Amino acid sequence: MTAALELANLTSGYGSSSVVHGVSLAIAPGEILALVGKNGMGKSSLLKTILSFLPAWDGAVRLDGRDVTRLAPFRKRALGLAYSPQEQALFQDLSVRDNLRLGLSDDRGFEASLSDVNGWFPVLAARMSQRAGTLSGGEQKMLIVARGLIAKPRLLLLDEVTEGLQPSVVDRLAEVLSATRRERGTAMLVVEQHLSFVLGLADRFAVLKRGEIVDTAPVDANSMARIDEHMRL
């Protein structure tokens, strides 16, 4: 089976400083992989390299078997890659509706897609004309995730989407992401510090330490303790 995402010896960094060091991993179609590790270990930089926001110095990024390492971000988006970033993700002065529209390459099917948003996060349906910058923190995270999902991506990258959220919003995000994987077969790479949230979603986890994958395994009853041990070292 061709992987939804394959990274082969991927290396990148900033200036002359290497941050991502020879990362190799694969995500099967419909699989959710949790990428965990302490802050400053290169997790967000790895996502940016996959997206071409940060140029790869070496190695390869493949989507559905196609080498896309050097493709521009908008071309990767056209191939079914979506991204829900951690911060600075919304156009604060645009409406909720206009922010959602930016999740699609054109307006075809946009109105029909709004029914999906209503099902995921009904609170957003009542705020379509409201400026995104006036939403609560939890509502903004819902909008970020909805914008990533609205194009029905084959692969979704999520970066710390639960940060600062109250438990009820975290629970709703988990429900939406699980249902999306189940109903659409969407593969996901989830960078997350909230371990109970991400391990409840994921099939496997990978631990990133100082830009390198140091452990990976299927999620089971021992995963939390195994990850905690890496976090302490």
C-alpha positions as CSV (number, residue, x, y, z in Angstrom):
1,M,0.0,0.0,0.0
2,T,1.4,3.4,-1.0
3,A,1.8,5.7,2.0
4,A,-0.3,8.9,2.3
5,L,2.9,10.6,3.6
6,E,6.5,9.3,3.5
7,L,9.5,11.2,4.8
8,A,12.9,9.8,3.8
9,N,16.0,11.1,5.6
10,L,14.4,14.6,5.7
11,T,16.8,17.4,6.9
12,S,16.2,21.1,7.2
13,G,17.0,24.1,9.4
14,Y,17.4,27.9,9.6
15,G,20.4,29.7,8.3
16,S,23.4,27.4,9.0
17,S,21.7,25.6,11.9
18,S,20.2,22.2,11.3
19,V,17.0,21.6,13.2
20,V,15.5,18.5,11.5
21,H,18.0,15.7,11.2
22,G,17.4,12.8,8.9
23,V,13.7,12.1,9.8
24,S,12.2,9.1,8.2
25,L,8.6,8.0,8.8
26,A,5.5,6.9,6.9
27,I,1.7,7.4,7.5
28,A,-0.7,4.9,5.8
29,P,-3.9,6.2,4.2
30,G,-6.4,6.8,6.9
31,E,-3.8,6.5,9.7
32,I,-3.3,9.0,12.5
33,L,0.2,9.4,13.7
34,A,1.0,11.4,16.9
35,L,4.2,13.4,16.8
36,V,5.2,14.2,20.4
37,G,8.2,15.6,22.3
38,K,9.2,18.5,24.4
39,N,9.0,22.1,23.2
40,G,11.9,23.2,21.0
41,M,12.7,19.7,19.6
42,G,11.8,20.6,16.0
43,K,8.2,19.3,15.7
44,S,6.8,22.5,14.1
45,S,9.9,22.9,11.9
46,L,9.3,19.4,10.6
47,L,5.7,20.3,9.6
48,K,7.0,23.4,7.9
49,T,9.5,21.4,6.0
50,I,6.8,19.0,4.8
51,L,4.7,22.0,3.7
52,S,7.8,23.7,2.0
53,F,7.5,26.7,4.2
54,L,11.0,25.7,5.3
55,P,13.2,24.3,2.5
56,A,14.4,20.8,2.7
57,W,18.2,20.5,2.8
58,D,18.2,16.8,2.1
59,G,15.9,13.8,1.9
60,A,12.4,13.5,0.4
61,V,8.8,14.2,1.0
62,R,6.3,11.9,-0.8
63,L,2.5,12.2,-1.0
64,D,0.8,9.1,-2.2
65,G,4.2,8.0,-3.6
66,R,4.9,11.2,-5.5
67,D,8.0,13.1,-4.7
68,V,6.8,16.6,-3.7
69,T,9.9,17.8,-1.8
70,R,10.5,20.9,-3.9
71,L,6.9,21.7,-4.7
72,A,5.5,25.0,-3.5
73,P,3.0,24.9,-0.7
74,F,0.0,25.8,-2.9
75,R,0.9,22.8,-5.2
76,K,1.0,20.5,-2.2
77,R,-2.4,21.8,-1.2
78,A,-3.8,21.0,-4.6
79,L,-2.6,17.4,-4.0
80,G,-4.7,17.0,-0.9
81,L,-2.5,18.3,1.9
82,A,-4.1,20.6,4.5
83,Y,-2.6,22.3,7.5
84,S,-4.1,23.6,10.8
85,P,-1.3,25.7,12.4
86,Q,-0.7,26.6,16.0
87,E,-0.8,30.4,15.8
88,Q,-1.2,33.4,13.5
89,A,-3.5,31.3,11.5
90,L,-6.6,33.4,10.9
91,F,-7.2,36.6,9.1
92,Q,-8.5,38.5,12.1
93,D,-10.4,41.2,10.2
94,L,-12.2,38.8,7.8
95,S,-15.4,37.1,8.7
96,V,-15.7,33.5,9.8
97,R,-17.2,32.8,6.4
98,D,-14.4,34.4,4.5
99,N,-11.8,32.5,6.5
100,L,-13.5,29.3,5.7
101,R,-13.6,30.1,2.0
102,L,-9.8,30.4,2.1
103,G,-9.7,26.6,2.8
104,L,-10.9,26.0,-0.8
105,S,-9.0,26.7,-4.0
106,D,-12.2,28.2,-5.5
107,D,-15.9,28.8,-4.6
108,R,-17.3,25.7,-6.2
109,G,-19.0,23.6,-3.5
110,F,-18.4,26.2,-0.8
111,E,-22.0,26.6,0.1
112,A,-22.5,22.8,0.3
113,S,-19.4,22.5,2.5
114,L,-20.8,24.9,5.1
115,S,-23.2,22.1,6.1
116,D,-20.2,20.1,7.1
117,V,-18.9,23.0,9.2
118,N,-22.4,23.2,10.9
119,G,-22.2,19.5,11.8
120,W,-18.6,19.8,13.2
121,F,-19.0,23.1,15.1
122,P,-22.5,24.5,15.3
123,V,-21.3,27.5,17.1
124,L,-19.5,28.7,14.0
125,A,-22.7,28.5,11.9
126,A,-24.2,31.2,14.1
127,R,-21.1,33.4,13.7
128,M,-20.5,33.3,9.9
129,S,-20.6,37.1,9.5
130,Q,-18.6,37.8,12.7
131,R,-14.9,38.9,12.4
132,A,-12.6,36.0,13.2
133,G,-10.6,38.2,15.6
134,T,-13.6,38.6,17.9
135,L,-14.2,34.9,18.4
136,S,-13.1,33.3,21.7
137,G,-9.9,31.3,21.8
138,G,-11.8,28.0,21.5
139,E,-13.9,29.2,18.7
140,Q,-10.8,30.3,16.8
141,K,-9.3,26.9,17.1
142,M,-12.5,25.4,15.8
143,L,-12.3,27.7,12.8
144,I,-8.7,26.8,12.2
145,V,-9.6,23.1,12.2
146,A,-12.7,23.5,10.1
147,R,-10.8,25.5,7.5
148,G,-8.3,22.6,7.2
149,L,-11.1,20.0,6.9
150,I,-13.4,21.9,4.5
151,A,-11.4,20.9,1.4
152,K,-11.7,17.2,2.3
153,P,-7.9,16.6,2.4
154,R,-6.2,13.3,2.0
155,L,-3.7,14.3,4.6
156,L,-4.1,16.8,7.4
157,L,-1.2,18.3,9.5
158,L,-2.3,19.7,12.9
159,D,0.1,21.7,15.1
160,E,-0.9,22.0,18.8
161,V,-4.6,22.6,18.1
162,T,-5.6,22.0,21.8
163,E,-3.2,24.6,23.3
164,G,-5.1,26.7,25.9
165,L,-8.5,25.1,25.3
166,Q,-11.0,24.1,27.9
167,P,-11.8,20.4,28.2
168,S,-15.2,20.6,26.4
169,V,-13.6,22.1,23.3
170,V,-10.8,19.5,23.4
171,D,-13.4,16.8,23.6
172,R,-15.3,18.2,20.6
173,L,-12.1,18.5,18.5
174,A,-11.4,14.8,19.3
175,E,-14.9,13.8,18.2
176,V,-14.6,15.7,14.9
177,L,-11.2,14.4,14.0
178,S,-12.1,10.8,14.8
179,A,-15.3,11.1,12.7
180,T,-13.5,12.6,9.8
181,R,-10.9,9.8,9.7
182,R,-13.7,7.2,10.0
183,E,-16.0,8.8,7.4
184,R,-13.5,10.1,4.9
185,G,-10.3,8.1,5.5
186,T,-8.3,11.2,6.2
187,A,-4.7,10.6,7.3
188,M,-3.4,12.9,9.9
189,L,0.0,13.9,11.4
190,V,-0.8,15.5,14.8
191,V,1.8,17.5,16.7
192,E,0.5,17.7,20.2
193,Q,1.6,18.2,23.9
194,H,-1.9,17.1,25.2
195,L,-1.0,13.4,25.4
196,S,-4.3,12.0,26.5
197,F,-6.0,13.8,23.6
198,V,-3.6,12.7,20.9
199,L,-3.1,9.1,22.1
200,G,-6.9,8.8,22.2
201,L,-6.9,9.6,18.5
202,A,-3.7,8.1,17.1
203,D,-2.9,4.6,15.9
204,R,0.9,5.2,16.4
205,F,3.2,7.7,18.0
206,A,6.6,8.9,17.2
207,V,8.9,10.8,19.6
208,L,11.0,13.7,18.2
209,K,14.0,14.7,20.3
210,R,16.5,17.3,19.1
211,G,15.2,16.9,15.5
212,E,15.5,13.1,15.4
213,I,12.9,10.3,15.7
214,V,14.0,8.4,18.8
215,D,11.0,6.1,19.3
216,T,7.9,5.0,17.5
217,A,5.3,2.4,18.3
218,P,1.6,1.6,18.1
219,V,-0.5,3.3,20.8
220,D,-1.3,0.9,23.6
221,A,-1.8,1.0,27.4
222,N,1.9,1.6,28.0
223,S,2.3,4.5,25.5
224,M,1.8,7.3,28.0
225,A,4.5,6.0,30.4
226,R,6.9,5.3,27.5
227,I,6.5,8.9,26.2
228,D,6.8,10.4,29.7
229,E,10.1,8.6,30.1
230,H,11.4,10.3,26.9
231,M,10.1,13.6,28.1
232,R,12.1,13.4,31.4
233,L,15.4,12.5,29.7
